[in-house]
Amino acid sequence: MKERRPAVEYHMFSLQFQHCMLEACPRSDFYIRYLAFSLAPPERDVFLLLNPAHLGGQDLARCPYYRDDAPEYFVSGLHRAAQNLPSAKYILIRQDLIAIYDTVPDLLFPSDCCT
């Protein structure tokens, strides 16, 4: 069976994103937190990590921290509204959304806008 990996690069994860290092997890092939851990570059000296001792004692097939690698979209149709925001307000809203959801779709808030 061909391994399915999303087109994800490490810089796409926020600094607050939780990583998981449990390779023994039955869903690790599609687990975004494990993918983040496996993509972490050697120069990244610190990141958030779920406690493996805590996770090892539970049913990993029903892990409450599991997030698959499918993209999630929370809002649509705001692209033009975002373009009309003042730069400083735009950046604050984007940072708030990243803090809440760990990521923001690039279609809504392109990373090269307002920098």
C-alpha positions, 0 to 999 in steps of 0.5 A: 500500500502506498504511503499517503503524505500530505504536502506539508512543510514544517514552517506551516506549523505554529510555534504552539502546535503540539507534536507527538512522537509515538510511532507505535500509534496505529494512526501515525501514518496520517497523524498531523502531530506525528508528522510535525514531529517527524518533519522538525528540523534539527535547528529547531531546539524547542517545541511542544510535545505531548507526554508519551508516558500519558499517551502510552497508557490509553487506547491509542485508537481513540486518542483525544489528541488525534488530528488527521492530516486533512486540511480544515477550513473554518471560514470561507468567503472572507478573502475580499474582506481581509484585503480591505482591512488595515494592515495592523488589524489584519495581522492581529486577526491572523495571529489570533486565528493561528493561536486558536486553530494552530493554522489558518488556510493560506487562501484566507490569509496568504503569508506574504500579505501585509509583511 
